[in-house]
Amino acid sequence: MDPILLGGLVALVTILVLFSGISVALGLLLVAAGFLIAFDGMRSLELMPEIFFGKLDNFALLSIPMFIIMGSSIASTRAGADLYESLERWLTRVPGGLVISNLGACALFAAMSGSSPATCAAIGKMGIPEMRKRGYPDGVAAGSIAAGGTLGILIPPSITMIVYGVATETSIGRLFLAGVLPGLMLVGLFMAWSIYSTWRSGGTSLIATHYSWRERFEILPRVLPFIVIILGVLYAMYGGVATPSETAAVGALLCLLMAVIIYRLWQPGALWHILRDSSKESIMILFIIAAAGVFSYMLSSLFITQSIAEWIGTLDVNRWVLMLAINLFLLVAGFFLPPVAVILMTAPILLPVITNAGFDPIWFAVVLTINMEIGLISPPVGLNLYVINGIAPDISLKTILSGSIPFVLCMIVAIVLLCLFPAIATWLPELMMGTMQ
Protein backbone atom coordinates (compact mmCIF):
# COMPACT_ATOMS: atom_id res chain seq x y z
CA MET A 1 0.00 0.00 0.00
CA ASP A 2 1.25 3.49 -0.85
CA PRO A 3 2.74 5.06 2.33
CA ILE A 4 0.87 8.34 1.75
CA LEU A 5 -2.49 6.56 1.53
CA LEU A 6 -1.50 4.42 4.49
CA GLY A 7 -0.73 7.59 6.43
CA GLY A 8 -4.21 8.93 5.65
CA LEU A 9 -5.71 5.66 6.84
CA VAL A 10 -3.68 5.80 10.07
CA ALA A 11 -4.84 9.39 10.67
CA LEU A 12 -8.49 8.45 10.11
CA VAL A 13 -8.35 5.40 12.38
CA THR A 14 -6.48 7.36 15.08
CA ILE A 15 -9.10 10.11 15.08
CA LEU A 16 -11.94 7.59 15.31
CA VAL A 17 -10.24 5.70 18.15
CA LEU A 18 -9.51 8.86 20.16
CA PHE A 19 -13.03 10.19 19.60
CA SER A 20 -14.39 6.98 21.10
CA GLY A 21 -13.47 8.33 24.53
CA ILE A 22 -10.56 5.99 25.16
CA SER A 23 -7.50 7.48 26.86
CA VAL A 24 -4.97 9.08 24.51
CA ALA A 25 -2.10 6.79 25.53
CA LEU A 26 -4.07 3.56 25.21
CA GLY A 27 -5.58 4.72 21.92
CA LEU A 28 -2.14 5.39 20.43
CA LEU A 29 -0.90 1.98 21.59
CA LEU A 30 -3.88 0.16 20.07
CA VAL A 31 -3.55 1.96 16.72
CA ALA A 32 0.20 1.36 16.59
CA ALA A 33 -0.14 -2.33 17.49
CA GLY A 34 -2.97 -2.87 15.01
CA PHE A 35 -1.13 -1.40 12.03
CA LEU A 36 2.17 -3.09 12.93
CA ILE A 37 0.44 -6.48 13.09
CA ALA A 38 -1.48 -5.85 9.85
CA PHE A 39 1.51 -4.72 7.78
CA ASP A 40 4.56 -6.13 9.57
CA GLY A 41 3.31 -9.31 11.22
CA MET A 42 3.15 -10.47 14.82
CA ARG A 43 6.93 -10.38 15.20
CA SER A 44 6.79 -6.57 15.34
CA LEU A 45 5.09 -6.77 18.74
CA GLU A 46 8.30 -8.13 20.24
CA LEU A 47 9.87 -4.67 19.93
CA MET A 48 6.97 -2.72 21.45
CA PRO A 49 7.93 -3.18 25.15
CA GLU A 50 11.52 -2.18 24.42
CA ILE A 51 10.41 0.91 22.51
CA PHE A 52 7.79 1.78 25.15
CA PHE A 53 10.21 1.72 28.08
CA GLY A 54 13.13 2.98 26.01
CA LYS A 55 11.23 6.19 25.30
CA LEU A 56 11.12 6.82 29.05
CA ASP A 57 14.86 6.24 29.44
CA ASN A 58 15.63 9.93 29.20
CA PHE A 59 17.11 11.99 32.04
CA ALA A 60 15.28 15.12 30.87
CA LEU A 61 11.93 13.47 31.63
CA LEU A 62 12.72 13.67 35.35
CA SER A 63 11.96 17.39 35.14
CA ILE A 64 8.29 16.70 34.33
CA PRO A 65 7.21 15.26 37.71
CA MET A 66 9.44 17.74 39.53
CA PHE A 67 7.90 20.79 37.83
CA ILE A 68 4.43 19.29 38.37
CA ILE A 69 5.14 18.94 42.12
CA MET A 70 6.43 22.51 42.07
CA GLY A 71 3.20 23.76 40.49
CA SER A 72 0.93 21.55 42.58
CA SER A 73 2.45 22.73 45.86
CA ILE A 74 1.81 26.35 44.83
CA ALA A 75 -1.69 25.62 43.50
CA SER A 76 -2.71 23.99 46.79
CA THR A 77 -2.04 27.21 48.75
CA ARG A 78 -3.39 30.74 48.69
CA ALA A 79 -0.47 31.84 46.50
CA GLY A 80 -2.80 32.50 43.56
CA ALA A 81 -5.17 34.56 45.67
CA ASP A 82 -2.26 36.51 47.16
CA LEU A 83 -0.84 37.20 43.71
CA TYR A 84 -4.23 38.44 42.58
CA GLU A 85 -4.75 40.62 45.67
CA SER A 86 -1.26 42.09 45.42
CA LEU A 87 -1.63 43.15 41.79
CA GLU A 88 -5.18 44.35 42.34
CA ARG A 89 -4.06 46.69 45.12
CA TRP A 90 -1.38 48.21 42.90
CA LEU A 91 -3.40 48.48 39.67
CA THR A 92 -6.89 49.29 40.91
CA ARG A 93 -6.76 52.92 39.66
CA VAL A 94 -5.79 51.93 36.08
CA PRO A 95 -8.69 51.74 33.53
CA GLY A 96 -9.51 48.05 33.32
CA GLY A 97 -7.06 47.58 36.18
CA LEU A 98 -8.88 44.62 37.68
CA VAL A 99 -8.74 42.67 34.40
CA ILE A 100 -5.07 43.64 34.04
CA SER A 101 -4.47 42.48 37.62
CA ASN A 102 -6.00 39.11 36.81
CA LEU A 103 -3.94 38.73 33.63
CA GLY A 104 -0.76 39.70 35.46
CA ALA A 105 -1.56 37.23 38.23
CA CYS A 106 -2.22 34.55 35.60
CA ALA A 107 1.18 35.25 34.01
CA LEU A 108 3.04 35.05 37.32
CA PHE A 109 1.13 32.00 38.53
CA ALA A 110 1.70 30.30 35.15
CA ALA A 111 5.43 30.90 35.56
CA MET A 112 5.27 29.22 38.97
CA SER A 113 2.95 26.32 38.14
CA GLY A 114 3.41 25.60 34.42
CA SER A 115 -0.22 24.44 34.29
CA SER A 116 -3.08 26.12 32.44
CA PRO A 117 -5.98 24.51 34.36
CA ALA A 118 -4.28 25.22 37.71
CA THR A 119 -3.78 28.86 36.71
CA CYS A 120 -7.43 29.22 35.69
CA ALA A 121 -8.65 27.65 38.90
CA ALA A 122 -6.33 29.50 41.27
CA ILE A 123 -6.83 33.01 39.85
CA GLY A 124 -10.41 32.52 38.67
CA LYS A 125 -11.74 31.61 42.12
CA MET A 126 -10.82 35.09 43.34
CA GLY A 127 -10.83 37.14 40.14
CA ILE A 128 -14.14 36.25 38.50
CA PRO A 129 -16.44 36.99 41.48
CA GLU A 130 -14.56 40.23 42.17
CA MET A 131 -14.81 41.45 38.55
CA ARG A 132 -18.51 40.64 38.38
CA LYS A 133 -19.10 42.41 41.71
CA ARG A 134 -17.48 45.55 40.34
CA GLY A 135 -19.55 45.67 37.18
CA TYR A 136 -17.37 43.96 34.59
CA PRO A 137 -19.38 41.97 31.99
CA ASP A 138 -19.49 38.21 32.57
CA GLY A 139 -17.81 37.57 29.20
CA VAL A 140 -14.85 39.82 30.03
CA ALA A 141 -14.47 38.36 33.53
CA ALA A 142 -14.57 34.72 32.37
CA GLY A 143 -12.78 35.16 29.04
CA SER A 144 -9.80 37.01 30.50
CA ILE A 145 -9.14 34.27 33.07
CA ALA A 146 -9.61 31.49 30.50
CA ALA A 147 -7.13 33.20 28.17
CA GLY A 148 -4.72 34.12 30.95
CA GLY A 149 -4.63 30.50 32.03
CA THR A 150 -3.29 29.42 28.65
CA LEU A 151 -0.03 31.23 29.44
CA GLY A 152 0.85 28.24 31.63
CA ILE A 153 2.04 26.20 28.65
CA LEU A 154 4.17 29.00 27.14
CA ILE A 155 5.85 30.88 29.98
CA PRO A 156 8.65 28.74 31.52
CA PRO A 157 8.77 26.31 33.16
CA SER A 158 6.45 24.71 30.62
CA ILE A 159 5.62 21.00 30.52
CA THR A 160 4.66 21.41 26.86
CA MET A 161 8.12 22.74 26.02
CA ILE A 162 9.75 19.84 27.87
CA VAL A 163 7.68 17.35 25.87
CA TYR A 164 8.57 19.10 22.60
CA GLY A 165 12.24 19.10 23.57
CA VAL A 166 12.18 15.37 24.31
CA ALA A 167 10.22 14.55 21.14
CA THR A 168 12.49 16.57 18.86
CA GLU A 169 15.78 16.22 20.81
CA THR A 170 15.92 20.00 21.18
CA SER A 171 17.54 21.88 24.07
CA ILE A 172 14.94 22.37 26.81
CA GLY A 173 16.87 25.37 28.12
CA ARG A 174 16.61 27.09 24.74
CA LEU A 175 12.91 26.27 24.51
CA PHE A 176 12.24 27.79 27.93
CA LEU A 177 14.08 30.96 26.94
CA ALA A 178 12.22 31.10 23.63
CA GLY A 179 8.90 31.24 25.46
CA VAL A 180 9.76 34.25 27.64
CA LEU A 181 9.40 37.18 25.23
CA PRO A 182 6.43 35.71 23.29
CA GLY A 183 4.76 35.03 26.65
CA LEU A 184 5.28 38.65 27.71
CA MET A 185 4.07 39.80 24.29
CA LEU A 186 0.86 37.82 24.72
CA VAL A 187 0.35 39.28 28.19
CA GLY A 188 0.80 42.76 26.67
CA LEU A 189 -1.71 42.04 23.89
CA PHE A 190 -4.22 40.66 26.39
CA MET A 191 -3.82 43.72 28.61
CA ALA A 192 -4.10 46.13 25.68
CA TRP A 193 -7.38 44.53 24.62
CA SER A 194 -8.65 44.61 28.21
CA ILE A 195 -7.94 48.34 28.54
CA TYR A 196 -9.62 49.06 25.20
CA SER A 197 -12.60 46.84 26.00
CA THR A 198 -13.10 48.47 29.39
CA TRP A 199 -12.83 51.98 27.91
CA ARG A 200 -15.29 51.08 25.13
CA SER A 201 -17.83 49.76 27.64
CA GLY A 202 -17.57 52.87 29.83
CA GLY A 203 -14.89 51.63 32.21
CA THR A 204 -14.87 54.88 34.20
CA SER A 205 -18.20 53.87 35.70
CA LEU A 206 -16.85 50.62 37.11
CA ILE A 207 -16.44 50.45 40.87
CA ALA A 208 -12.86 50.84 42.06
CA THR A 209 -11.50 50.13 45.53
CA HIS A 210 -8.90 52.47 46.99
CA TYR A 211 -5.98 51.05 48.96
CA SER A 212 -3.47 52.81 51.19
CA TRP A 213 0.27 52.42 50.65
CA ARG A 214 0.40 50.31 53.80
CA GLU A 215 -2.19 47.91 52.37
CA ARG A 216 -0.25 47.70 49.12
CA PHE A 217 3.03 46.78 50.77
CA GLU A 218 1.76 44.46 53.50
CA ILE A 219 0.85 41.62 51.11
CA LEU A 220 4.16 41.57 49.22
CA PRO A 221 6.04 39.34 51.74
CA ARG A 222 3.60 36.50 50.98
CA VAL A 223 4.27 36.69 47.23
CA LEU A 224 7.93 37.61 46.88
CA PRO A 225 9.40 34.30 48.16
CA PHE A 226 7.74 32.35 45.35
CA ILE A 227 8.91 34.86 42.75
CA VAL A 228 12.43 34.60 44.19
CA ILE A 229 12.25 30.81 43.78
CA ILE A 230 11.25 31.19 40.12
CA LEU A 231 14.09 33.64 39.47
CA GLY A 232 16.46 31.30 41.30
CA VAL A 233 15.34 28.32 39.21
CA LEU A 234 15.85 30.28 36.00
CA TYR A 235 19.28 31.50 37.15
CA ALA A 236 20.40 27.98 38.08
CA MET A 237 19.22 26.68 34.73
CA TYR A 238 20.74 29.37 32.53
CA GLY A 239 23.71 30.24 34.69
CA GLY A 240 25.19 26.79 34.14
CA VAL A 241 24.70 25.83 37.79
CA ALA A 242 22.49 22.78 37.15
CA THR A 243 20.62 20.86 34.46
CA PRO A 244 16.85 21.45 33.96
CA SER A 245 16.08 18.19 35.79
CA GLU A 246 18.28 19.05 38.77
CA THR A 247 16.90 22.58 38.87
CA ALA A 248 13.33 21.26 38.78
CA ALA A 249 14.03 18.97 41.74
CA VAL A 250 15.44 21.82 43.84
CA GLY A 251 12.56 24.09 42.80
CA ALA A 252 10.00 21.45 43.80
CA LEU A 253 11.61 21.02 47.22
CA LEU A 254 11.77 24.78 47.82
CA CYS A 255 8.14 25.29 46.78
CA LEU A 256 7.05 22.53 49.15
CA LEU A 257 9.04 24.14 51.97
CA MET A 258 7.55 27.56 51.20
CA ALA A 259 4.05 26.08 51.19
CA VAL A 260 4.74 24.59 54.63
CA ILE A 261 6.44 27.66 56.11
CA ILE A 262 4.36 30.52 54.64
CA TYR A 263 0.96 28.87 54.29
CA ARG A 264 1.36 26.37 57.18
CA LEU A 265 0.63 23.42 54.91
CA TRP A 266 2.18 20.92 57.28
CA GLN A 267 -0.70 18.49 57.67
CA PRO A 268 0.32 15.04 56.32
CA GLY A 269 -3.00 14.79 54.48
CA ALA A 270 -2.37 18.02 52.55
CA LEU A 271 1.16 16.99 51.57
CA TRP A 272 -0.10 13.54 50.55
CA HIS A 273 -2.76 15.22 48.39
CA ILE A 274 -0.05 17.23 46.58
CA LEU A 275 2.16 14.19 45.95
CA ARG A 276 -0.78 11.99 44.94
CA ASP A 277 -2.16 14.43 42.38
CA SER A 278 1.33 15.19 41.05
CA SER A 279 2.02 11.47 40.62
CA LYS A 280 -1.24 10.94 38.74
CA GLU A 281 -0.58 13.82 36.33
CA SER A 282 3.06 12.81 35.83
CA ILE A 283 2.17 9.18 35.09
CA MET A 284 -0.50 10.32 32.61
CA ILE A 285 1.98 12.50 30.71
CA LEU A 286 4.77 9.89 30.78
CA PHE A 287 2.34 7.19 29.63
CA ILE A 288 1.38 9.36 26.65
CA ILE A 289 5.06 10.00 25.87
CA ALA A 290 5.86 6.27 25.92
CA ALA A 291 2.79 5.39 23.83
CA ALA A 292 3.63 8.14 21.36
CA GLY A 293 7.10 6.63 21.02
CA VAL A 294 5.54 3.34 19.90
CA PHE A 295 3.18 5.26 17.59
CA SER A 296 6.13 7.14 16.07
CA TYR A 297 7.99 3.85 15.59
CA MET A 298 4.98 2.49 13.71
CA LEU A 299 4.90 5.56 11.44
CA SER A 300 8.62 5.27 10.74
CA SER A 301 8.61 1.47 10.36
CA LEU A 302 5.88 1.68 7.70
CA PHE A 303 7.75 4.59 5.98
CA ILE A 304 4.82 6.93 6.54
CA THR A 305 6.83 9.71 8.21
CA GLN A 306 9.56 9.68 5.57
CA SER A 307 7.10 9.55 2.67
CA ILE A 308 4.97 12.43 3.94
CA ALA A 309 8.04 14.59 4.61
CA GLU A 310 9.39 13.79 1.14
CA TRP A 311 6.02 14.49 -0.49
CA ILE A 312 5.66 17.86 1.23
CA GLY A 313 9.22 18.70 0.23
CA THR A 314 8.39 18.15 -3.44
CA LEU A 315 5.42 20.54 -3.34
CA ASP A 316 6.13 23.70 -5.31
CA VAL A 317 4.68 26.13 -2.77
CA ASN A 318 6.03 29.13 -0.91
CA ARG A 319 7.35 28.14 2.52
CA TRP A 320 4.97 30.58 4.20
CA VAL A 321 2.04 28.95 2.45
CA LEU A 322 3.34 25.69 3.87
CA MET A 323 3.58 27.24 7.34
CA LEU A 324 0.02 28.55 7.02
CA ALA A 325 -1.18 25.02 6.21
CA ILE A 326 0.75 23.62 9.19
CA ASN A 327 -0.75 26.25 11.49
CA LEU A 328 -4.27 25.44 10.33
CA PHE A 329 -3.60 21.74 10.88
CA LEU A 330 -2.25 22.36 14.39
CA LEU A 331 -5.18 24.64 15.17
CA VAL A 332 -7.72 21.99 14.21
CA ALA A 333 -5.77 19.27 16.06
CA GLY A 334 -5.69 21.46 19.17
CA PHE A 335 -9.48 21.74 19.10
CA PHE A 336 -9.80 18.01 19.76
CA LEU A 337 -6.63 16.77 21.49
CA PRO A 338 -4.55 17.89 24.49
CA PRO A 339 -1.29 19.74 23.70
CA VAL A 340 0.98 16.89 24.83
CA ALA A 341 -0.74 14.42 22.50
CA VAL A 342 -0.63 16.80 19.52
CA ILE A 343 3.07 17.48 19.97
CA LEU A 344 4.06 13.84 20.36
CA MET A 345 1.94 12.73 17.38
CA THR A 346 2.96 15.47 14.95
CA ALA A 347 6.57 16.26 15.88
CA PRO A 348 8.12 13.25 14.05
CA ILE A 349 6.36 14.29 10.84
CA LEU A 350 6.59 18.08 11.06
CA LEU A 351 10.18 18.49 12.30
CA PRO A 352 11.91 17.39 9.05
CA VAL A 353 9.36 19.38 7.06
CA ILE A 354 9.96 22.68 8.84
CA THR A 355 13.74 22.27 8.95
CA ASN A 356 13.85 21.49 5.21
CA ALA A 357 11.75 24.62 4.61
CA GLY A 358 14.30 26.70 6.51
CA PHE A 359 12.35 27.32 9.73
CA ASP A 360 14.01 27.33 13.14
CA PRO A 361 12.71 24.42 15.31
CA ILE A 362 13.01 26.62 18.43
CA TRP A 363 10.86 29.32 16.82
CA PHE A 364 8.41 26.69 15.61
CA ALA A 365 8.01 25.36 19.17
CA VAL A 366 6.63 28.75 20.23
CA VAL A 367 4.26 28.95 17.24
CA LEU A 368 3.06 25.41 17.93
CA THR A 369 2.50 26.21 21.63
CA ILE A 370 0.41 29.30 20.85
CA ASN A 371 -1.72 27.14 18.56
CA MET A 372 -2.19 24.77 21.46
CA GLU A 373 -3.14 27.73 23.68
CA ILE A 374 -5.93 28.58 21.25
CA GLY A 375 -7.16 24.98 21.51
CA LEU A 376 -7.40 25.30 25.30
CA ILE A 377 -10.10 27.99 24.97
CA SER A 378 -11.87 26.62 21.87
CA PRO A 379 -14.61 23.98 21.70
CA PRO A 380 -15.24 21.08 21.65
CA VAL A 381 -12.45 20.19 24.13
CA GLY A 382 -11.43 23.67 25.39
CA LEU A 383 -10.28 22.51 28.82
CA ASN A 384 -10.00 26.02 30.25
CA LEU A 385 -13.59 26.80 29.26
CA TYR A 386 -14.84 23.94 31.41
CA VAL A 387 -12.56 24.90 34.31
CA ILE A 388 -14.05 28.41 34.27
CA ASN A 389 -17.57 26.99 34.01
CA GLY A 390 -16.84 24.85 37.06
CA ILE A 391 -15.72 27.94 39.01
CA ALA A 392 -18.70 30.06 37.91
CA PRO A 393 -21.47 27.61 36.88
CA ASP A 394 -24.01 30.43 36.49
CA ILE A 395 -21.97 31.79 33.55
CA SER A 396 -22.90 29.82 30.43
CA LEU A 397 -20.27 28.19 28.22
CA LYS A 398 -21.52 30.39 25.37
CA THR A 399 -20.75 33.53 27.39
CA ILE A 400 -17.32 32.21 28.40
CA LEU A 401 -16.54 31.36 24.77
CA SER A 402 -17.69 34.75 23.45
CA GLY A 403 -15.53 36.44 26.06
CA SER A 404 -12.53 34.33 25.01
CA ILE A 405 -12.78 35.08 21.27
CA PRO A 406 -11.00 38.49 21.41
CA PHE A 407 -8.11 36.82 23.21
CA VAL A 408 -7.99 34.10 20.53
CA LEU A 409 -7.60 36.92 17.99
CA CYS A 410 -4.76 38.32 20.12
CA MET A 411 -3.03 34.93 19.89
CA ILE A 412 -3.45 34.90 16.11
CA VAL A 413 -1.89 38.39 16.02
CA ALA A 414 0.98 37.02 18.12
CA ILE A 415 1.58 34.20 15.61
CA VAL A 416 1.61 36.75 12.76
CA LEU A 417 4.11 38.92 14.65
CA LEU A 418 6.31 35.88 15.28
CA CYS A 419 6.24 35.10 11.56
CA LEU A 420 7.17 38.70 10.69
CA PHE A 421 9.75 39.02 13.47
CA PRO A 422 11.12 35.54 14.37
CA ALA A 423 13.71 37.16 16.65
CA ILE A 424 10.97 37.64 19.25
CA ALA A 425 11.40 33.94 19.99
CA THR A 426 15.02 33.34 18.94
CA TRP A 427 16.84 36.44 20.22
CA LEU A 428 16.93 35.55 23.92
CA PRO A 429 18.06 31.91 23.46
CA GLU A 430 20.83 33.04 21.11
CA LEU A 431 21.86 35.83 23.50
CA MET A 432 22.01 33.55 26.55
CA MET A 433 23.19 30.29 24.99
CA GLY A 434 24.76 31.25 21.67
CA THR A 435 23.74 30.37 18.12
CA MET A 436 22.72 26.78 17.40
CA GLN A 437 25.18 24.87 15.23
Secondary structure as GFF3:
##gff-version 3
##sequence-region A 1 437
A	DSSP	alpha_helix	3	19	.	.	.	ID=ss1
A	DSSP	alpha_helix	24	40	.	.	.	ID=ss2
A	DSSP	three_ten_helix	42	47	.	.	.	ID=ss3
A	DSSP	alpha_helix	48	55	.	.	.	ID=ss4
A	DSSP	three_ten_helix	59	62	.	.	.	ID=ss5
A	DSSP	alpha_helix	63	75	.	.	.	ID=ss6
A	DSSP	alpha_helix	79	91	.	.	.	ID=ss7
A	DSSP	alpha_helix	97	113	.	.	.	ID=ss8
A	DSSP	alpha_helix	116	133	.	.	.	ID=ss9
A	DSSP	alpha_helix	138	149	.	.	.	ID=ss10
A	DSSP	three_ten_helix	150	153	.	.	.	ID=ss11
A	DSSP	alpha_helix	159	168	.	.	.	ID=ss12
A	DSSP	alpha_helix	172	200	.	.	.	ID=ss13
A	DSSP	three_ten_helix	203	205	.	.	.	ID=ss14
A	DSSP	alpha_helix	213	218	.	.	.	ID=ss15
A	DSSP	alpha_helix	220	238	.	.	.	ID=ss16
A	DSSP	alpha_helix	244	263	.	.	.	ID=ss17
A	DSSP	alpha_helix	268	301	.	.	.	ID=ss18
A	DSSP	alpha_helix	304	314	.	.	.	ID=ss19
A	DSSP	alpha_helix	319	336	.	.	.	ID=ss20
A	DSSP	alpha_helix	339	356	.	.	.	ID=ss21
A	DSSP	alpha_helix	361	376	.	.	.	ID=ss22
A	DSSP	alpha_helix	383	391	.	.	.	ID=ss23
A	DSSP	alpha_helix	397	420	.	.	.	ID=ss24
A	DSSP	alpha_helix	423	433	.	.	.	ID=ss25
###
